[in-house]
């Protein structure tokens, strides 16, 4: 009887963690942009993976909460935010919809690449 109770409790704990992840954490679309960037700029791998993990485990409700995680993040308009990556060597632009806890990675690039775009109007590209 104790073994069955232990199994049932374990299953509920696992289900709780799964549900908690989908209810309380940010959903990021799409990690492929980061993977593609790392193939060219492998020195950014640790920093981008760190950004991804911190973001995926966040539960931001507004810009101020996001700023507590990433002090250097800037709001550039149209729900777009610019993150400094690897000590400001690279830039990541994301569209963040706090209400549904969703982050769309729109751009990852070098400063010269960033300087050629308008951060507030960058769109998601498949």
Residue pairs with C-beta under 8 A, 6 or more apart in sequence:
24 59
25 56
25 57
25 58
25 59
25 101
26 55
26 56
26 57
26 58
26 59
26 60
26 101
26 102
26 103
27 100
27 101
27 102
27 103
28 52
28 55
28 56
28 102
28 103
28 105
29 102
29 103
29 104
29 105
29 124
30 104
30 105
31 52
31 105
33 105
33 107
33 108
34 48
34 49
34 52
34 105
34 108
37 44
37 48
37 90
37 108
37 109
38 44
38 45
38 48
41 90
41 110
43 86
43 89
44 85
44 86
44 89
44 90
44 108
46 86
47 85
47 86
47 87
47 90
48 85
48 86
48 90
48 92
48 108
51 70
51 83
51 85
51 92
54 69
54 70
55 69
55 103
58 65
58 66
58 69
59 65
59 101
60 66
60 69
60 96
60 98
60 101
61 98
62 98
63 75
63 81
63 98
66 73
66 81
66 96
67 73
70 83
72 83
72 84
72 88
73 81
73 82
73 83
73 84
74 81
74 82
75 81
76 82
76 93
76 119
76 120
77 119
77 120
78 95
78 120
78 121
79 95
79 96
79 97
80 93
80 94
80 95
80 96
80 106
80 119
80 120
80 122
81 93
81 94
81 95
81 96
82 91
82 92
82 93
82 114
82 119
83 91
83 92
83 93
83 94
84 90
84 91
85 91
85 92
85 108
88 111
89 110
89 111
90 108
90 109
90 110
90 111
91 107
91 108
91 109
91 110
91 111
91 113
91 114
92 105
92 107
92 108
93 105
93 106
93 107
93 108
93 114
93 119
93 122
94 103
94 104
94 105
94 106
95 103
95 104
95 106
95 124
96 102
96 103
96 104
97 103
97 104
104 124
106 122
106 123
106 124
106 125
107 114
107 117
107 119
107 122
109 117
